Amino acid sequence: MTISPLPNLRSLPQNLPLEGAVRMELVEGIPIFRASSLVQTWIEALLAKQQDNPLSLEEEEELDCYEEVDDYLSFVNRIVRNA
């Protein structure tokens, strides 16, 4: 079995807490990594703000970083499930 190399992240979101950013839960005995409720709340706040007003450049970049982290966690979860 060939395991794909992990992609590199460009950066982490500016407001990403260093502790408690990711939670792990078991789904059918397999550990799955997800953003913590604190991080999800922050993302939802940015998305809600985006619907009412344009985000600042810094907020857009932060939202893009969160999307990249989410994609990364999804990739890791696929690797773990398929291992």
N, C-alpha and C positions, 0 to 999 in steps of 0.2 A: 504494500500500500504506500502510495506517495502522498506525503503531507505538503500542502502548499505553504510557502513561506508567508509569515505574517506581513501584511502591508505596513508601511510606516505612516504614522500620523504626522501631519505638518506641525500642529501645535495643539495644546489643550485649551479649552474655553477659559476665558479670563476669570470667571466666577466659579469654576469647577472646584469644589472643596477637595482638599488633598486626602481627607479621610471621609468615608461614608458616601462616596460618589456612586459606587456600584454595589448592588446587592446580588446575592447568589441564592437561587432557589432550586429545588429538585423537581424535575418534571420527568416522571416515569423512571426515576433513579438516575437521571442525567443532570449534572449541574448546569444551570442556565444563568448567564450573567445579564443583568438588566440595570438600567440607571436607577438610582435610589429615588424614593418619593420626593426628597428635597430637590434633586436635580430635575425631576419631571415637573415639579411645581414651577421651577424657574423657567424652564423651556416653555411651559404653557403660558406663563406671564409674558414672555417675549412674543409668543405667537398672538396672544390677545392684543397686546399693544400694537403689533404689526397690522392688525385688522382695523384699528382705529386711526392710527397715524403712521407715517413712514418711520422706520427705525433709523437711528443714527448709524453711521458707518461702523462704529465700534460694536453696536448691537447686532448689526447684520453679520459682521465677522464672527461674533460670538455664537450666533445661531448657526452659522455655517460650520463652526468647529464642533458644536453639539451634534449636528447631523453626521459629521465625519466620525465622531466617537461612537454614535449609534450604529453606523455602518460597520465599524471595527468590531463592536461587541457582537453584532449579527454574524460577522465572519467567524469570530472565535466560537460562537455557539454552533455554527454549521460544522466547524472542524471537530468540536467535541462530540457532537451527535453522530458524526460519520466515522469517528475513530473506532 
